[in-house]
Amino acid sequence: MLIPSKGMLAKRWLKLDKTVVRDIAAAVVDACKGDNKAVFIGTDSQMHDHKQEYVTAIVVYTEGKGGTTFHTKTFTGEPRSLREKLVNEAWLSIYAAWEIQKVLPNGVDLAAIHADVNPDSKWASSKYHDEIYGLIKGQWFEVVTKPGAWVASYVAEFVAKHRNEAA
């Protein structure tokens, strides 16, 4: 299991345009101002130069208007298995969720953690779907898996795959 040594909020966070976010807690609180806000978290990873690069994304979503996105990266050696990679992704999202829910303003909830697993048996991750779902649900978070897990499947994946274009 991958454990961030100083906590997820202490890590270096960025916006999609590579702008460094000096205080992620304050930035999320600021993005939560206004009505109809929901917070979603997800993690995806890619192998780069024999290192696994995990990208955890926090999206403050405004219904009908889009969202504000923040992300951070965590690097490890190559995972021994798909299961290890998926468990690491889930735990990084859980750690971020534990920390960010403490600073959310009243009336704004952490809507869900988006997990990069698919229940469809044609995908290799389906073998671990129930385990990852249960891991996140067991921490009292709502879970969204593929195909609806857009924070993991699109936001975090975009940053992980386009590492030279987005920080």
C-alpha positions as CSV (number, residue, x, y, z in Angstrom):
1,M,0.0,0.0,0.0
2,L,1.3,3.4,-1.0
3,I,1.3,5.9,2.0
4,P,2.1,9.6,1.4
5,S,4.6,10.5,4.1
6,K,3.4,14.0,4.9
7,G,-0.2,13.8,3.7
8,M,-1.8,14.5,0.4
9,L,-2.5,18.1,1.1
10,A,1.2,18.8,1.8
11,K,2.2,17.6,-1.7
12,R,2.8,20.0,-4.6
13,W,-0.6,20.6,-6.3
14,L,-1.2,22.2,-9.7
15,K,-4.0,23.3,-12.0
16,L,-4.3,21.9,-15.5
17,D,-2.5,24.9,-16.9
18,K,0.5,24.1,-14.7
19,T,-0.1,26.9,-12.3
20,V,1.2,25.9,-8.8
21,V,-1.4,25.9,-6.1
22,R,0.4,27.2,-2.9
23,D,-2.4,26.1,-0.5
24,I,-4.6,23.3,-1.9
25,A,-7.0,23.5,1.1
26,A,-7.6,27.2,0.6
27,A,-7.9,26.8,-3.2
28,V,-10.5,24.1,-2.8
29,V,-12.5,26.1,-0.3
30,D,-12.3,29.1,-2.7
31,A,-13.5,27.0,-5.6
32,C,-16.4,25.8,-3.5
33,K,-17.9,29.3,-3.2
34,G,-21.3,29.6,-4.7
35,D,-24.2,27.2,-5.2
36,N,-24.5,23.7,-6.5
37,K,-20.9,22.6,-5.9
38,A,-19.7,19.0,-5.5
39,V,-16.2,17.6,-5.0
40,F,-15.0,14.5,-6.7
41,I,-11.6,12.8,-6.4
42,G,-9.9,10.2,-8.6
43,T,-6.5,8.7,-9.3
44,D,-5.0,7.2,-12.5
45,S,-1.4,6.1,-13.2
46,Q,0.9,5.5,-16.1
47,M,4.4,3.9,-16.4
48,H,7.1,6.4,-17.4
49,D,10.8,5.7,-17.4
50,H,10.4,2.5,-15.2
51,K,8.5,4.5,-12.6
52,Q,4.8,4.4,-11.9
53,E,3.4,8.0,-12.0
54,Y,0.1,8.3,-10.0
55,V,-2.0,11.4,-10.6
56,T,-4.6,12.2,-8.0
57,A,-7.2,14.8,-9.1
58,I,-9.6,16.9,-7.1
59,V,-12.5,18.4,-9.1
60,V,-14.8,21.0,-7.7
61,Y,-17.8,20.7,-10.0
62,T,-20.5,23.2,-10.6
63,E,-23.6,21.6,-12.0
64,G,-24.1,22.7,-15.6
65,K,-20.9,24.8,-15.7
66,G,-17.9,22.4,-15.4
67,G,-15.3,22.4,-12.7
68,T,-12.1,23.5,-11.3
69,T,-9.4,20.9,-11.3
70,F,-6.3,20.4,-9.2
71,H,-3.8,17.5,-9.3
72,T,-0.7,16.1,-7.7
73,K,1.7,13.3,-8.6
74,T,3.2,10.5,-6.6
75,F,6.0,8.3,-8.0
76,T,6.9,4.7,-7.1
77,G,8.7,1.8,-8.7
78,E,7.0,-0.5,-11.1
79,P,4.0,-2.2,-9.4
80,R,4.2,-5.9,-9.2
81,S,0.7,-6.4,-10.6
82,L,-2.4,-4.7,-11.9
83,R,-4.0,-5.3,-8.5
84,E,-1.2,-3.4,-6.7
85,K,-1.5,-0.5,-9.1
86,L,-5.3,-0.3,-8.6
87,V,-5.1,-0.6,-4.8
88,N,-2.5,2.2,-4.8
89,E,-4.7,4.4,-6.9
90,A,-7.6,3.7,-4.5
91,W,-5.6,4.5,-1.4
92,L,-4.2,7.8,-2.8
93,S,-7.8,8.9,-3.6
94,I,-8.9,7.8,-0.1
95,Y,-6.1,9.7,1.6
96,A,-6.9,12.9,-0.4
97,A,-10.6,12.5,0.4
98,W,-9.9,12.1,4.2
99,E,-7.9,15.3,4.2
100,I,-10.0,17.4,1.9
101,Q,-13.3,16.6,3.5
102,K,-12.0,18.2,6.7
103,V,-11.7,21.6,5.0
104,L,-14.9,21.6,2.9
105,P,-17.3,24.4,3.7
106,N,-20.7,23.7,5.1
107,G,-23.1,22.7,2.4
108,V,-20.4,21.2,0.1
109,D,-19.9,17.5,0.3
110,L,-17.4,15.1,-1.1
111,A,-19.7,13.6,-3.7
112,A,-17.6,10.5,-4.6
113,I,-14.3,8.9,-5.3
114,H,-14.0,7.8,-8.9
115,A,-12.1,4.5,-9.2
116,D,-10.3,3.3,-12.3
117,V,-11.9,-0.1,-12.4
118,N,-14.5,-1.5,-14.7
119,P,-17.2,-4.1,-13.8
120,D,-17.3,-5.3,-17.4
121,S,-15.4,-8.7,-17.6
122,K,-13.9,-7.7,-21.0
123,W,-11.5,-5.4,-19.0
124,A,-8.7,-6.8,-16.9
125,S,-9.6,-4.4,-14.0
126,S,-12.9,-6.2,-13.6
127,K,-11.2,-8.9,-11.6
128,Y,-10.5,-6.3,-8.9
129,H,-13.7,-4.3,-9.2
130,D,-15.4,-5.6,-6.0
131,E,-12.2,-5.4,-4.0
132,I,-11.6,-1.7,-5.0
133,Y,-15.2,-0.8,-4.6
134,G,-15.3,-2.4,-1.1
135,L,-12.1,-0.7,-0.1
136,I,-13.4,2.8,-0.9
137,K,-17.0,2.1,0.4
138,G,-15.5,0.7,3.6
139,Q,-14.0,4.1,4.3
140,W,-17.5,5.6,4.1
141,F,-17.1,7.2,0.7
142,E,-19.4,7.0,-2.3
143,V,-17.8,5.2,-5.2
144,V,-18.2,5.6,-8.9
145,T,-16.5,3.1,-11.2
146,K,-16.1,3.0,-15.0
147,P,-17.7,3.9,-17.2
148,G,-18.9,6.8,-15.0
149,A,-15.6,7.5,-13.2
150,W,-14.7,10.5,-15.2
151,V,-12.3,12.1,-12.7
152,A,-10.0,9.0,-12.8
153,S,-10.8,8.0,-16.5
154,Y,-10.5,11.5,-18.0
155,V,-9.0,14.1,-15.8
156,A,-6.3,12.2,-13.9
157,E,-5.6,10.0,-17.0
158,F,-5.1,13.1,-19.2
159,V,-2.5,14.5,-16.9
160,A,-0.7,11.1,-16.5
161,K,-0.7,10.5,-20.3
162,H,0.2,14.1,-21.3
163,R,3.0,14.6,-18.8
164,N,4.9,17.0,-21.1
165,E,1.8,19.1,-21.8
166,A,0.3,19.2,-18.3
167,A,2.3,19.2,-15.1
